[in-house]
Amino acid sequence: MSDSTAFETALVLFSGGQDSATCLAWALQHFARAEMLGFSYGQRHAIELSCREPLVDGMRSLRADWALRLGESHTLDIPTLAAIADTALTRDVAIAMGEDGLPNTFVPGRNLLFLTFAAALAYRRGIRHIVGGMCETDYSGYPDCRDATIRAMQTALRLGMNTTFELHTPLMWLDKAGTWKLAHELGGAGLVDLIREHSHTCYLGERGVRHQWGYGCGQCPACALRARGWREYAGEGAE
Ligand code: ZN
């Protein structure tokens, strides 16, 4: 990060999950303005997307300087992703990978597609900074979350759109406990509480039960990861 970025705008991949909410706060802290981009591609994620508004409203209330920096929120429909996730072939693969903790909605290379759409939108809006919650530490099963992938993608996007895009991944080397810690550094207990209450991580899209770490089924790999990270961060025993 150079000082000049403090006068620039960032486009944040913002799904309404814990990671992307933390990334949005990070962008509000480091850039003059932050716009948001979410992708709509299936029913389970509709719940996650509906978390965006209360999160943004909460950040606006939390800090007056953040309120001034919050820009437009964009949503792009990519129904093609659901078609890929639904194919029998992919489902067979997903079941095999389920033991490694990957969800059965796994779409190969999903982040490559997201970053390409984000870059195209950023280009049209004159934005060169893109912020995403990709993380190598907790998601070794997703090759498109690896730092090497993101670096290669940055090179491809720069060449392919003839721009000076910078892809920022502030969570790349953090585990889930570290992500909660970063949220606390950025916005104190108020931000931690906001993310705990309103962000959505559960793969099954459940928000019925409120755990210490937030809402979710409590069983799926995403809930298990979020719960473990919270316990490490908060220094709690088993829930
Ligand atoms: Zn869950």
Residues whose N, C-alpha, C, O or C-beta is under 5 A from the ligand:
A	BS01	ZN	C202 Y203 L204 G216 C217 G218 Q219 C220 C223
